[in-house]
Amino acid sequence: MQNPTYQPVFTLHTIFNIIDLPPHLLDNFLNQKARRTDLRLCCQAFSTVSPDRKSTQLPAATTAMNAAWDRVISTDLSRDRRRPGETAARPAIDCVNLQYNDPRLIAEVLKDLWVGGDDEKFEAMLRAFEPHVDCTASFARCMAQLVAESIDMHGHRAVVRGVSASVVFRSTEVIDAEVKRHVEKPCSPFNERFYNRLVFFATLYSKGVAFPDDYTQVFISLAQTKRSCVCLLKAIHLIAGSGDRRVVEALLKNGVDPILDHLLRADRRGKRDWELKGDKAAIAMHKQTIERIQSWQSV
């Protein structure tokens, strides 16, 4: 469930600010009442019309960028592209002001505009994504996918994977802090945001944008809590189900007994939170997670 008080806010201004284009370019663009078909022309012009070439570091249009713009421009905003679990139907608009709750479209535009080789600006793009990843689980997956695609398209994979202090890996610290806060409070919609942040982090990992040790540390943090609640169970299940052998090897190296102990621990009444509530889905998830982790030890 999405927290109704926490909505993503993306605008075309956000995009221009992130890539550090002069404000007057945006004003000129919007004053022309540009249509969506003008988007590519605007993008191609960025490398030539900017008065301060060094501040933008945006190269001329490439084949990859043109292909990306084809995907964005060909999107029919009047058509409902919503699938179960994804973002809401797109509004029927044809201009590029884009001040609507359409995170997928805005994220695509932001990703496709980013074609430079400036690491600081690349991290600025990630910082712009990051505050919004805990809105919904589907949005978190979408954002992680776009970040991973952007890394692939622009050759940053080696750089990002080699810098554990980068904004991508800052998620580890954020999640550790979220876990500590979680165990101090009753379960609430706040913790749905915590889970959605884990979805973002896990999806990044599945795309190769993480280190096994970083991932393992999150798992261990979850297992060290004394609380048994569905929120933490979901998080452990998510990580255990990544399907990446590197995760398994990293976890086995650190030892999985504490994780199993956490999963098998019952409260003073001999029951876990989801068993007391009769949550059949959580009961099945709990059993599946234990069986999966136990199977690692026999491999």
C-alpha positions in Angstrom: 0.0 0.0 0.0 1.4 3.4 -0.9 1.6 5.9 1.8 -0.9 8.6 0.8 1.2 11.4 2.4 4.3 10.4 0.4 4.0 11.1 -3.3 6.8 11.3 -5.9 7.1 14.8 -7.4 8.8 14.9 -10.8 8.8 17.8 -13.3 10.7 18.7 -16.3 12.4 21.3 -14.1 13.8 18.4 -12.1 15.4 16.9 -15.2 17.0 20.1 -16.3 18.3 20.8 -12.8 19.9 17.4 -12.5 21.8 17.7 -15.7 22.7 21.3 -14.8 21.3 23.0 -17.8 21.0 26.8 -17.7 17.5 27.9 -16.5 16.8 30.1 -19.5 16.9 27.0 -21.8 14.1 25.5 -19.9 12.1 28.7 -19.9 12.6 29.1 -23.7 11.6 25.4 -24.2 8.4 25.7 -22.2 7.5 29.1 -23.7 7.5 27.6 -27.1 4.8 25.2 -25.9 6.8 22.3 -27.2 5.0 19.1 -28.2 6.3 15.7 -27.4 7.7 15.3 -30.9 10.1 18.2 -30.2 11.7 16.3 -27.3 14.4 14.7 -29.5 15.3 18.0 -31.2 15.6 19.6 -27.8 17.9 16.8 -26.6 20.1 16.9 -29.7 20.4 20.7 -29.3 21.6 20.6 -25.7 25.2 20.0 -26.7 25.2 23.1 -29.0 23.0 25.7 -27.5 24.3 25.7 -24.0 26.4 28.8 -23.4 28.5 27.0 -20.9 29.6 23.7 -22.5 31.9 22.7 -19.6 29.1 22.9 -17.1 26.8 20.5 -19.0 29.3 18.0 -20.5 26.5 16.7 -22.7 27.8 15.2 -26.0 26.0 15.2 -29.3 23.2 12.8 -29.9 24.3 9.2 -30.2 22.6 6.2 -31.8 21.8 4.8 -28.4 20.3 8.1 -27.3 18.2 8.4 -30.5 16.9 4.9 -29.9 16.0 5.8 -26.3 14.2 8.9 -27.4 12.3 6.8 -30.0 10.9 4.8 -27.1 9.9 7.9 -25.1 8.5 9.9 -28.0 6.4 7.0 -29.3 4.6 6.6 -26.0 0.9 7.2 -26.4 0.0 9.1 -23.3 -3.7 8.7 -24.0 -3.3 4.9 -23.8 -3.6 3.1 -20.5 -0.3 1.3 -20.2 -1.0 0.2 -16.6 -0.5 -3.5 -15.9 -1.2 -5.2 -12.5 1.3 -3.9 -9.9 2.6 -1.1 -12.0 2.1 2.7 -11.9 -1.3 4.3 -12.6 -2.6 4.9 -16.1 -1.0 7.8 -17.9 -2.9 11.1 -18.3 -3.9 12.1 -21.8 -1.5 14.9 -22.4 0.6 15.9 -25.4 2.9 18.6 -24.2 6.2 18.1 -22.3 5.5 20.0 -19.2 5.0 16.6 -17.5 4.0 17.9 -14.1 1.9 14.8 -13.6 2.3 11.7 -11.5 3.8 9.6 -14.2 7.1 8.4 -12.7 8.0 5.9 -15.4 7.8 8.5 -18.1 9.8 11.0 -16.2 12.4 8.5 -15.2 12.8 7.4 -18.8 13.3 11.0 -19.9 15.8 11.6 -17.1 17.7 8.4 -17.9 17.8 9.1 -21.7 19.0 12.6 -21.2 22.0 11.3 -19.1 24.6 10.5 -21.8 27.6 12.2 -20.2 30.7 10.8 -18.5 30.7 13.0 -15.5 30.6 10.8 -12.4 29.4 13.6 -10.1 26.4 14.2 -12.4 25.7 10.5 -12.6 25.5 10.3 -8.9 23.3 13.4 -8.9 20.9 11.4 -11.1 20.9 8.5 -8.7 20.3 10.9 -5.8 17.3 12.2 -7.6 15.9 8.7 -8.0 16.7 7.6 -4.5 14.2 9.6 -2.4 11.3 8.3 -4.4 12.1 4.5 -4.5 10.1 3.7 -1.4 6.8 5.0 -2.8 5.5 1.7 -4.1 7.2 -1.7 -4.7 6.5 -1.5 -8.4 7.9 2.0 -8.6 11.0 0.8 -6.7 11.6 -2.0 -9.2 11.1 0.4 -12.1 13.6 2.9 -10.8 16.2 0.2 -10.1 15.8 -1.2 -13.6 16.3 2.3 -15.1 19.4 2.9 -13.0 20.8 -0.4 -14.0 20.0 0.3 -17.7 21.6 3.7 -17.4 24.8 2.2 -16.0 24.9 -0.3 -18.8 24.2 2.3 -21.5 26.8 4.7 -20.4 29.6 2.4 -19.3 29.5 3.3 -15.6 29.1 -0.3 -14.3 32.7 -0.8 -13.5 33.0 2.6 -11.8 29.9 2.2 -9.7 30.6 -1.4 -8.7 34.1 -0.4 -7.7 33.1 2.4 -5.3 31.3 1.1 -2.3 30.7 4.6 -0.9 28.7 5.7 -3.9 25.1 6.7 -3.6 24.0 3.3 -4.8 25.6 1.5 -1.9 24.4 4.2 0.5 21.2 2.2 0.5 23.0 -0.3 2.8 23.4 2.3 5.5 19.9 3.6 5.0 18.4 0.1 5.4 20.5 -0.6 8.5 19.0 2.6 10.0 15.5 1.7 8.9 15.8 -1.8 10.6 16.9 -0.2 13.9 14.0 2.3 13.7 11.6 -0.5 12.7 12.2 -2.6 15.8 11.6 0.3 18.1 8.1 1.0 16.7 4.9 -0.9 16.0 4.4 -1.9 12.4 2.9 0.9 10.4 2.7 2.2 6.8 6.1 3.7 7.5 7.5 0.1 7.3 6.0 -0.4 3.9 8.4 2.3 2.7 11.2 0.3 4.4 10.2 -2.8 2.5 10.0 -0.9 -0.8 13.4 0.5 -0.3 14.6 -3.1 0.1 12.9 -3.9 -3.2 14.9 -1.1 -4.8 18.2 -2.4 -3.4 17.5 -6.1 -4.2 16.5 -5.3 -7.8 19.7 -3.3 -8.2 21.6 -6.3 -7.0 19.8 -8.6 -9.4 21.0 -6.3 -12.2 24.6 -6.6 -10.9 24.8 -3.2 -9.3 26.0 -4.2 -5.8 28.6 -6.2 -3.9 27.7 -9.5 -2.3 29.2 -8.3 1.0 27.0 -5.2 1.0 24.0 -7.3 0.4 25.0 -9.8 3.1 25.3 -7.1 5.6 21.7 -6.1 5.1 20.6 -9.7 5.5 22.6 -10.0 8.8 21.1 -6.8 10.1 17.7 -8.1 9.6 18.5 -11.4 11.2 19.9 -9.7 14.3 16.6 -8.2 15.3 14.7 -9.8 18.1 11.4 -9.0 16.5 9.3 -11.3 14.3 7.0 -9.3 12.1 5.7 -9.7 8.5 7.7 -6.6 7.4 11.1 -8.2 8.4 10.0 -11.6 7.1 9.2 -10.1 3.7 12.6 -8.4 3.6 14.5 -11.7 4.5 12.4 -13.6 1.9 13.2 -11.0 -0.7 17.0 -11.2 -0.2 17.0 -15.0 0.1 15.1 -15.3 -3.2 17.5 -13.2 -5.3 18.6 -16.3 -7.1 22.2 -15.1 -7.4 24.8 -17.6 -6.5 27.1 -14.8 -5.3 24.6 -14.0 -2.6 24.5 -17.6 -1.4 28.3 -17.8 -1.3 28.6 -14.6 0.6 26.0 -15.6 3.1 27.5 -19.0 3.6 30.9 -17.4 4.2 29.4 -15.3 6.9 27.3 -18.1 8.3 23.6 -18.6 8.0 22.9 -20.0 11.4 22.0 -16.5 12.9 19.5 -16.0 10.1 17.9 -19.4 10.6 17.8 -18.8 14.4 15.9 -15.6 13.7 13.4 -17.3 11.4 12.9 -20.2 13.8 12.6 -18.0 16.9 9.1 -17.8 18.4 7.9 -15.3 21.1 6.9 -16.2 24.6 3.6 -17.5 23.5 5.3 -20.0 21.1 3.9 -18.2 18.1 5.1 -15.7 15.6 3.2 -12.5 14.7 1.8 -13.8 11.4 0.8 -17.1 13.0 -1.2 -15.3 15.7 -2.9 -13.3 13.0 -3.6 -16.3 10.8 -1.8 -14.8 7.9 -1.6 -17.8 5.5 0.5 -16.0 2.9 3.1 -15.1 5.5 3.1 -18.6 7.0 3.8 -20.0 3.6 6.5 -17.4 3.0 8.2 -18.2 6.3 8.3 -21.9 5.5 9.6 -21.3 2.0 12.4 -19.0 3.2 13.6 -21.5 5.8 13.6 -24.3 3.3 15.5 -22.2 0.8 18.2 -21.2 3.3 18.6 -24.7 4.6 19.0 -26.0 1.0 22.1 -23.7 0.6 23.9 -25.7 3.3 23.5 -28.9 1.3 24.9 -27.5 -2.0 
